[in-house]
Amino acid sequence: MPGRRAEAGFEARLTNLLRELNRQGSYRLSLLCTEQGLLLGSAGALEQCEQAAGLTSLFDDIVVRAVRDLSVSRVDELTLVDDAGIRYIIRPLPLSTLRVFLVVAAPRNATWRRNTNQLVRDLQPLLEPFAASVSGAALEEVTDAA
């Protein structure tokens, strides 16, 4: 069962980093997920995190249109604001072999760029080895087992 303990340690480290992000920015939730919306780690109400993870499916559609229609050469994040003023920040992480997104729900007028930049730096050494060791099919098995 050493592999199982490593998975639990990985998830716990992700969760702790996300909780700290929420604490620093007074964010409602933060999460890491695949481009299919599969949660790798989250901090916040699970149902809200699962719904927010679904926003990542919009990312590619919006980016394609921004490139095509607006000649935008690079999109580093998207933000969406709901009727209550909650801003959902959707940010792809720069990993070499796996597409992972950071999603944060920030209250109106909250800043997020400095906090999310620091989190990305903190996550990089944790996520790169994970991404390198997991293929698409194996990723579903790892997260289903967790």
Contacts in CASP RR format, 6 or more apart in sequence:
PFRMAT RR
TARGET T0000
AUTHOR 0000-0000-0000
METHOD contacts of the structure
MODEL  1
MPGRRAEAGFEARLTNLLRELNRQGSYRLSLLCTEQGLLLGSAGALEQCE
QAAGLTSLFDDIVVRAVRDLSVSRVDELTLVDDAGIRYIIRPLPLSTLRV
FLVVAAPRNATWRRNTNQLVRDLQPLLEPFAASVSGAALEEVTDAA
4 145 0 8 1.000
7 142 0 8 1.000
7 145 0 8 1.000
7 146 0 8 1.000
8 146 0 8 1.000
10 126 0 8 1.000
10 130 0 8 1.000
11 40 0 8 1.000
11 41 0 8 1.000
11 146 0 8 1.000
13 126 0 8 1.000
14 32 0 8 1.000
14 40 0 8 1.000
14 41 0 8 1.000
14 123 0 8 1.000
14 126 0 8 1.000
15 41 0 8 1.000
15 42 0 8 1.000
15 43 0 8 1.000
17 119 0 8 1.000
17 122 0 8 1.000
17 123 0 8 1.000
17 126 0 8 1.000
18 30 0 8 1.000
18 31 0 8 1.000
18 32 0 8 1.000
18 41 0 8 1.000
18 42 0 8 1.000
18 43 0 8 1.000
18 119 0 8 1.000
19 43 0 8 1.000
21 27 0 8 1.000
21 30 0 8 1.000
21 43 0 8 1.000
21 104 0 8 1.000
21 115 0 8 1.000
21 116 0 8 1.000
21 119 0 8 1.000
22 28 0 8 1.000
22 29 0 8 1.000
22 30 0 8 1.000
22 43 0 8 1.000
22 44 0 8 1.000
24 115 0 8 1.000
25 106 0 8 1.000
25 110 0 8 1.000
25 111 0 8 1.000
25 112 0 8 1.000
25 115 0 8 1.000
26 107 0 8 1.000
26 110 0 8 1.000
27 104 0 8 1.000
27 105 0 8 1.000
27 106 0 8 1.000
27 107 0 8 1.000
27 110 0 8 1.000
27 112 0 8 1.000
28 44 0 8 1.000
28 48 0 8 1.000
28 86 0 8 1.000
28 105 0 8 1.000
28 106 0 8 1.000
28 107 0 8 1.000
29 42 0 8 1.000
29 43 0 8 1.000
29 44 0 8 1.000
29 45 0 8 1.000
29 48 0 8 1.000
29 49 0 8 1.000
29 52 0 8 1.000
29 103 0 8 1.000
29 104 0 8 1.000
29 105 0 8 1.000
30 42 0 8 1.000
30 43 0 8 1.000
30 44 0 8 1.000
30 102 0 8 1.000
30 103 0 8 1.000
30 104 0 8 1.000
30 105 0 8 1.000
30 119 0 8 1.000
31 39 0 8 1.000
31 40 0 8 1.000
31 41 0 8 1.000
31 42 0 8 1.000
31 43 0 8 1.000
31 44 0 8 1.000
31 49 0 8 1.000
31 52 0 8 1.000
31 53 0 8 1.000
31 102 0 8 1.000
31 103 0 8 1.000
32 39 0 8 1.000
32 40 0 8 1.000
32 41 0 8 1.000
32 42 0 8 1.000
32 93 0 8 1.000
32 100 0 8 1.000
32 101 0 8 1.000
32 102 0 8 1.000
32 103 0 8 1.000
32 123 0 8 1.000
32 127 0 8 1.000
33 39 0 8 1.000
33 40 0 8 1.000
33 41 0 8 1.000
33 53 0 8 1.000
33 54 0 8 1.000
33 56 0 8 1.000
33 100 0 8 1.000
33 101 0 8 1.000
33 103 0 8 1.000
34 40 0 8 1.000
34 56 0 8 1.000
34 98 0 8 1.000
34 99 0 8 1.000
34 100 0 8 1.000
34 101 0 8 1.000
34 139 0 8 1.000
35 56 0 8 1.000
35 57 0 8 1.000
35 59 0 8 1.000
35 60 0 8 1.000
35 99 0 8 1.000
35 100 0 8 1.000
35 101 0 8 1.000
36 56 0 8 1.000
36 57 0 8 1.000
37 53 0 8 1.000
37 54 0 8 1.000
37 56 0 8 1.000
37 57 0 8 1.000
37 101 0 8 1.000
38 53 0 8 1.000
38 139 0 8 1.000
38 140 0 8 1.000
38 143 0 8 1.000
39 49 0 8 1.000
39 50 0 8 1.000
39 53 0 8 1.000
39 143 0 8 1.000
40 100 0 8 1.000
40 143 0 8 1.000
42 49 0 8 1.000
42 53 0 8 1.000
43 49 0 8 1.000
48 105 0 8 1.000
52 88 0 8 1.000
52 103 0 8 1.000
52 105 0 8 1.000
53 101 0 8 1.000
53 103 0 8 1.000
55 80 0 8 1.000
55 88 0 8 1.000
55 90 0 8 1.000
55 103 0 8 1.000
56 90 0 8 1.000
56 101 0 8 1.000
56 103 0 8 1.000
58 78 0 8 1.000
58 80 0 8 1.000
58 90 0 8 1.000
59 78 0 8 1.000
59 90 0 8 1.000
59 92 0 8 1.000
59 101 0 8 1.000
62 75 0 8 1.000
62 78 0 8 1.000
63 72 0 8 1.000
63 75 0 8 1.000
63 78 0 8 1.000
66 72 0 8 1.000
66 75 0 8 1.000
67 73 0 8 1.000
67 75 0 8 1.000
76 91 0 8 1.000
76 92 0 8 1.000
77 89 0 8 1.000
77 90 0 8 1.000
77 91 0 8 1.000
77 92 0 8 1.000
78 89 0 8 1.000
78 90 0 8 1.000
78 91 0 8 1.000
79 87 0 8 1.000
79 88 0 8 1.000
79 89 0 8 1.000
79 90 0 8 1.000
80 87 0 8 1.000
80 88 0 8 1.000
80 90 0 8 1.000
81 87 0 8 1.000
81 88 0 8 1.000
82 88 0 8 1.000
85 107 0 8 1.000
85 108 0 8 1.000
86 105 0 8 1.000
86 106 0 8 1.000
86 107 0 8 1.000
86 108 0 8 1.000
87 105 0 8 1.000
87 106 0 8 1.000
87 107 0 8 1.000
87 108 0 8 1.000
87 110 0 8 1.000
87 112 0 8 1.000
88 103 0 8 1.000
88 104 0 8 1.000
88 105 0 8 1.000
88 106 0 8 1.000
89 102 0 8 1.000
89 103 0 8 1.000
89 104 0 8 1.000
89 105 0 8 1.000
89 106 0 8 1.000
89 112 0 8 1.000
89 116 0 8 1.000
90 101 0 8 1.000
90 102 0 8 1.000
90 103 0 8 1.000
91 101 0 8 1.000
91 102 0 8 1.000
91 103 0 8 1.000
91 104 0 8 1.000
91 116 0 8 1.000
91 120 0 8 1.000
92 99 0 8 1.000
92 100 0 8 1.000
92 101 0 8 1.000
93 100 0 8 1.000
93 101 0 8 1.000
93 102 0 8 1.000
93 120 0 8 1.000
93 123 0 8 1.000
93 124 0 8 1.000
93 127 0 8 1.000
94 120 0 8 1.000
94 124 0 8 1.000
95 127 0 8 1.000
95 128 0 8 1.000
95 131 0 8 1.000
96 128 0 8 1.000
96 131 0 8 1.000
96 132 0 8 1.000
97 131 0 8 1.000
97 132 0 8 1.000
98 127 0 8 1.000
98 130 0 8 1.000
98 131 0 8 1.000
98 134 0 8 1.000
98 136 0 8 1.000
98 139 0 8 1.000
100 127 0 8 1.000
100 131 0 8 1.000
102 116 0 8 1.000
102 119 0 8 1.000
102 120 0 8 1.000
102 123 0 8 1.000
104 112 0 8 1.000
104 116 0 8 1.000
106 112 0 8 1.000
134 142 0 8 1.000
END
